[in-house]
Amino acid sequence: MPLEKLTEKNHALVQEWRALGGNGPDSSIYDELQLTLRGSASSVQDKDSVLDWYIHIDDSGEHNAAVCFRSRESNINHVFMSICLSDRKRSCSNLQVGFAAMDQAFQVSKFHKVSMDLDSKNESHIRLLKKLGFQVEGEFESDYFDGKDYIDIKRLGILGTKWMEVREEVKGHIDQLEALSTQERKNFTIVILCDLDSWLLPYLYDLVEEWRAMGHRCEMSHEASGAVPADFCFCLSFSQIVPSSIRRQFKNTLVVHESELPQGRGWSPMSWQILAGSSRIPVTLIEAEDAVDTGRIYLQEWIELEGSELSADWRAKQARCTTSLCKRWVENYPASVETAREQQGDASYFEKRERAHSELDPNLSIVNQFELLRVVDNKRYPAFFNIRGQLYRLLIEKDSE
């Protein structure tokens, strides 16, 4: 649905959403201008900017998002965008709101460029903007005070010409989500637990979006104590133990682990198996128990490796298997529970990988240490070596040419 001009009638509604949206830089415009609408006007001016407010209405007629475009420094062709989402927004994806905002900006308002400033830790909105064709243009350290702390800001931007290049691809993805929403199925409440700094998090935002499009009520939390009662809880790239007192809130609490259980329980199973030369690694969906990685096995898929994959490559394959298992389990419930089997055989355990595990031996060849280079993370635990008492860091990436 296209955007409509915000009216005074919807002023209080959007202020209510603002109260739910936190104090990030993308929502600070509410505080700066206090949404002072004169009459029914949807444009507000101050000495530094001109604001245009719009409201998004989904197919059912529900108001579910507000969008603001603000020009700065008298450059009316380059605007900064703010988006405020209703907590009731379920039938419409964030991507649909973003699509409507981009069409309004470039096809109706004829702006040249749209930018958005976000908390650098706001991975869900950053990923959304990248899907819309935005690119990161800069990062600003301790640039915004949210009322409690100074936070780092990431600025993303998109030109009108770029939007026209990606528009049909974005529309195709929205059509896929809408097709999912028309399928008849049971609707469940689902909680996903994932570490805030996990590399898997961006992939899980896509899973949440897809489940919501299908009619499930899906929420994400980064703390076990923050999990709300639901039908199912998926612990995905989650380092905390979920106690039985919390697991009792769910019909099933599920974990994905990349090994042929009971072999390979514990930490970083993908990395350890790649280091051992494995080219076919099982990905296993199990029930969470008090003892780590000991639960009943529900489903398995396998990752096939060619031997050239670096961490970003095999993680993408791991993410596809992980989300596929979760979707299959929910889709087939309750039959998926009936196929459970107990783990059989002797158990083995992988230790937690530390920074020291990324150390290279300068006396060995690259070939002899290539599997180690495949599992290092250039940002979090890069490869390093010691020569003559000095530590050196070695970053690895594929040549795109």
C-alpha positions in Angstrom: 0.0 0.0 0.0 1.3 3.5 -0.7 1.9 6.1 2.0 -0.8 8.7 2.9 -0.2 12.1 4.4 -0.2 12.1 8.2 -3.1 14.1 9.7 -3.7 15.5 13.1 -6.2 12.6 13.7 -3.2 10.2 13.7 -0.9 12.4 15.8 -1.6 10.6 19.1 -1.3 7.2 17.5 2.1 7.9 16.1 3.2 9.4 19.4 2.2 6.1 21.1 4.4 4.1 18.6 7.2 6.5 19.4 7.0 5.7 23.1 7.5 2.0 22.2 10.4 2.7 19.8 13.2 3.7 22.2 15.5 6.6 21.9 17.6 5.8 18.8 18.8 8.4 16.4 16.3 7.4 13.8 13.5 8.4 16.2 15.0 11.5 17.8 13.0 13.7 15.4 10.0 13.3 17.7 11.8 14.9 20.5 13.4 17.7 18.4 10.1 18.9 17.0 7.5 17.3 19.3 5.4 16.4 16.2 3.7 19.9 16.3 1.1 19.6 13.6 -0.6 22.9 12.7 -4.2 22.1 11.9 -4.2 19.1 9.6 -0.9 19.9 8.0 1.5 17.0 7.5 4.6 19.2 6.9 6.4 20.9 9.8 9.2 23.4 9.5 11.9 24.7 11.8 14.9 26.8 11.1 17.0 23.9 10.0 14.7 21.5 8.3 11.4 20.7 6.5 9.6 17.6 7.6 7.0 15.6 5.6 5.1 13.0 7.5 3.3 10.0 6.1 1.4 7.0 7.5 1.4 3.5 6.0 -1.8 1.5 5.9 -1.8 -2.3 5.3 -4.2 -4.3 3.2 -6.6 -4.7 6.1 -6.8 -1.0 6.6 -4.7 -0.9 9.8 -2.3 1.9 10.4 1.0 0.2 11.1 3.9 2.6 10.4 4.8 6.3 10.1 7.6 7.7 7.8 9.2 11.1 8.0 11.4 12.7 5.5 13.6 15.6 6.7 15.8 17.9 4.6 18.9 19.5 6.1 20.9 22.6 5.4 18.5 23.8 2.8 19.2 20.8 0.5 15.7 19.8 -0.3 16.7 17.0 -2.7 18.7 15.1 0.0 16.5 13.9 2.9 17.0 12.0 6.0 14.3 9.3 6.8 12.8 8.2 10.1 10.5 5.2 10.4 8.3 4.4 13.3 6.6 0.9 13.4 3.5 -0.1 15.4 3.9 -3.0 17.8 0.8 -4.4 16.2 2.4 -4.6 12.8 2.1 -8.2 11.8 0.2 -8.5 8.5 2.7 -6.2 6.8 6.4 -6.7 6.7 9.0 -4.1 7.4 10.1 -4.5 3.8 6.7 -3.4 2.5 6.9 -0.3 4.6 10.4 0.4 3.3 9.3 -0.2 -0.3 6.4 2.3 0.0 8.8 4.8 1.6 11.3 4.5 -1.3 8.6 4.9 -3.9 7.3 7.9 -2.1 10.7 9.4 -1.9 11.9 8.8 -5.5 8.8 8.4 -7.6 6.4 10.8 -6.0 8.6 13.4 -4.1 11.4 13.1 -6.7 14.2 13.3 -4.1 17.7 12.7 -5.3 19.0 10.9 -2.2 17.7 9.4 1.1 19.9 8.8 4.1 19.2 7.3 7.5 21.2 7.4 10.8 20.9 4.3 13.0 22.4 2.9 16.2 25.3 0.9 14.8 24.0 -2.1 16.9 20.6 -2.0 15.3 21.3 -4.9 13.0 17.6 -5.5 12.1 17.1 -2.0 10.6 20.5 -2.0 9.0 19.8 -5.3 7.3 16.4 -3.9 6.2 17.9 -0.9 4.6 20.5 -3.0 2.8 17.7 -5.1 1.3 16.3 -1.8 0.0 19.6 -1.0 -1.7 21.1 1.3 1.0 24.8 1.3 1.4 26.8 2.2 4.5 28.4 5.6 4.0 30.1 6.2 7.3 30.3 5.5 11.0 30.4 8.1 13.8 31.8 7.2 17.2 29.7 8.3 20.3 27.8 10.6 18.0 24.3 10.5 19.6 23.1 10.7 23.2 20.1 8.5 23.8 19.3 10.0 27.2 21.5 7.5 29.0 24.6 6.8 27.0 26.5 8.1 23.9 26.1 5.6 21.1 27.9 5.0 17.8 26.0 5.9 14.6 26.0 4.2 11.3 24.8 6.3 8.3 23.3 4.6 5.3 22.2 6.2 2.0 20.6 5.4 -1.3 20.3 7.4 -4.6 17.1 7.4 -6.7 19.0 5.7 -9.5 20.0 2.8 -7.3 16.4 2.4 -6.1 15.2 1.9 -9.7 17.9 -0.8 -10.2 16.8 -2.8 -7.2 13.1 -2.0 -7.1 11.8 -5.1 -9.0 14.0 -7.5 -6.9 12.6 -6.0 -3.7 9.1 -6.3 -5.1 9.7 -9.9 -5.9 10.8 -10.7 -2.4 7.6 -8.9 -1.0 5.5 -11.0 -3.4 7.0 -14.2 -2.0 6.2 -13.1 1.6 2.6 -12.2 0.6 2.2 -15.6 -1.1 3.2 -17.2 2.2 0.6 -15.2 4.1 -2.2 -16.6 1.9 -1.5 -20.2 2.7 -3.7 -21.9 5.2 -1.9 -23.4 8.2 -1.9 -23.4 12.0 -0.5 -20.3 13.6 1.9 -20.6 16.5 3.7 -18.3 18.9 7.5 -18.6 18.5 10.4 -17.2 20.5 14.0 -17.1 19.1 16.9 -16.8 21.5 20.1 -15.6 20.0 23.2 -13.8 21.3 23.2 -10.1 20.4 26.6 -10.3 18.8 26.0 -13.5 16.9 26.9 -13.7 13.2 23.7 -15.6 12.7 21.5 -12.8 13.8 20.9 -11.2 10.4 19.7 -14.5 8.9 17.3 -14.9 11.9 15.7 -11.6 11.1 14.7 -13.0 7.7 13.3 -16.1 9.5 11.3 -13.9 11.8 10.0 -11.9 8.9 9.0 -15.0 7.0 7.2 -16.6 10.0 5.3 -13.4 10.7 4.2 -13.2 7.0 2.9 -16.8 7.5 0.7 -15.6 10.4 2.9 -16.8 13.3 3.6 -14.5 16.1 7.4 -14.5 16.4 9.6 -12.6 18.8 13.3 -12.5 19.4 15.2 -12.1 22.6 18.9 -12.0 23.5 18.4 -13.0 27.1 16.8 -16.3 28.4 15.1 -14.2 31.1 13.5 -12.1 28.4 11.7 -15.0 26.7 7.9 -14.7 26.8 5.6 -17.8 27.0 5.1 -19.3 23.6 4.4 -22.5 21.8 8.0 -23.0 20.7 11.4 -21.6 21.6 14.4 -21.9 19.3 17.9 -21.4 20.8 20.0 -20.5 17.8 23.6 -19.4 18.3 22.7 -18.8 21.9 25.5 -19.3 24.5 23.3 -19.2 27.6 21.8 -22.2 29.3 18.0 -22.0 29.3 16.9 -23.4 32.7 13.9 -25.8 33.0 12.0 -23.0 34.8 12.0 -21.1 31.5 11.7 -24.1 29.2 8.4 -24.9 30.9 6.9 -21.9 29.3 7.1 -23.7 25.9 5.7 -26.9 24.4 9.2 -27.5 23.0 12.5 -25.8 23.3 14.8 -26.5 20.4 18.5 -26.3 19.6 20.4 -26.6 16.3 23.9 -28.2 16.6 26.3 -29.0 13.8 27.5 -32.5 14.5 26.5 -36.2 14.5 25.3 -36.3 18.1 26.3 -37.5 20.6 29.6 -37.0 18.9 30.8 -33.4 18.8 28.8 -31.9 21.7 30.0 -28.5 22.9 31.5 -25.4 21.3 32.0 -24.4 17.7 31.4 -27.8 16.1 31.6 -26.4 12.5 35.1 -24.9 13.1 36.5 -28.0 14.8 35.2 -30.3 12.0 36.5 -28.1 9.2 39.9 -28.0 11.0 39.8 -31.9 11.0 39.2 -31.9 7.2 35.5 -32.8 7.2 33.7 -32.0 3.9 30.2 -33.2 5.0 28.9 -31.9 8.3 25.5 -32.8 9.8 23.2 -30.1 11.2 20.9 -31.5 13.9 17.7 -30.2 15.5 17.3 -31.4 19.0 15.3 -30.8 22.1 17.0 -28.7 24.8 17.7 -30.4 28.1 19.5 -29.5 31.3 22.7 -31.3 30.1 24.0 -29.5 26.9 23.4 -31.1 23.5 21.9 -34.3 25.0 18.2 -34.0 23.8 16.2 -36.1 21.4 17.0 -35.7 17.7 14.1 -34.4 15.5 15.6 -33.6 12.1 19.0 -33.5 10.3 20.4 -31.9 7.2 23.9 -31.9 5.8 26.3 -29.2 4.7 28.5 -30.1 1.8 31.8 -28.3 1.6 34.1 -28.0 -1.4 37.2 -27.1 0.6 37.5 -23.5 -0.6 34.9 -21.9 1.7 36.1 -19.2 4.2 34.1 -18.4 7.3 31.5 -16.2 5.5 30.9 -18.9 2.9 30.4 -21.9 5.2 28.4 -19.8 7.7 26.0 -18.9 4.9 25.5 -22.6 4.2 25.1 -23.3 8.0 22.5 -20.5 8.2 20.5 -22.0 5.4 20.5 -25.4 7.0 19.6 -23.9 10.4 16.6 -21.9 9.2 15.5 -24.8 6.9 15.4 -27.2 9.9 13.4 -24.7 12.0 10.9 -24.1 9.2 10.4 -27.8 8.5 9.9 -28.5 12.2 7.2 -25.8 12.6 5.6 -26.7 9.2 5.2 -30.4 10.1 4.2 -30.0 13.8 3.0 -32.1 15.6 4.3 -34.9 13.3 7.8 -33.5 13.8 7.6 -34.4 17.5 6.5 -38.0 16.8 9.7 -38.7 14.7 12.0 -37.9 17.6 14.8 -40.4 18.4 17.2 -40.7 21.3 21.0 -40.1 20.8 22.9 -43.3 20.5 26.6 -44.1 21.1 29.5 -42.6 23.0 29.7 -38.9 23.4 32.6 -36.6 22.6 33.0 -32.9 23.3 34.6 -29.9 21.6 36.2 -27.2 23.7 35.5 -23.5 23.4 37.6 -21.8 20.8 39.6 -18.9 22.2 41.8 -16.3 20.5 44.9 -18.5 20.9 43.3 -21.1 18.6 43.8 -18.6 15.7 47.6 -18.6 16.0 49.5 -19.5 12.9 52.9 -21.2 12.9 55.3 -19.1 10.8 57.5 -22.1 10.2 54.7 -24.0 8.4 53.3 -23.4 4.9 50.0 -21.8 4.1 48.8 -25.1 2.6 49.5 -26.9 5.9 47.5 -24.2 7.8 44.8 -23.4 5.3 42.0 -25.1 7.2 42.8 -22.8 10.1 42.6 -19.8 7.8 39.2 -21.1 6.7 37.7 -20.9 10.2 39.2 -17.6 11.5 37.1 -14.5 11.8 38.8 -11.4 10.5 37.0 -9.2 13.0 36.4 -11.2 16.1 39.3 -13.6 16.2 41.7 -13.0 13.3 44.7 -15.2 12.4 47.9 -14.0 13.9 51.5 -15.1 14.3 54.6 -14.2 16.4 58.0 -13.4 14.8 60.9 -12.1 16.9 58.7 -11.2 19.8 56.2 -9.2 17.7 52.6 -10.2 17.1 51.2 -9.7 13.6 47.6 -10.0 12.4 46.8 -11.7 9.1 43.4 -11.1 7.4 42.1 -13.4 4.7 39.5 -12.9 2.0 38.7 -14.2 -1.5 39.9 -12.4 -4.5 36.8 -11.2 -6.3 38.5 -10.9 -9.7 
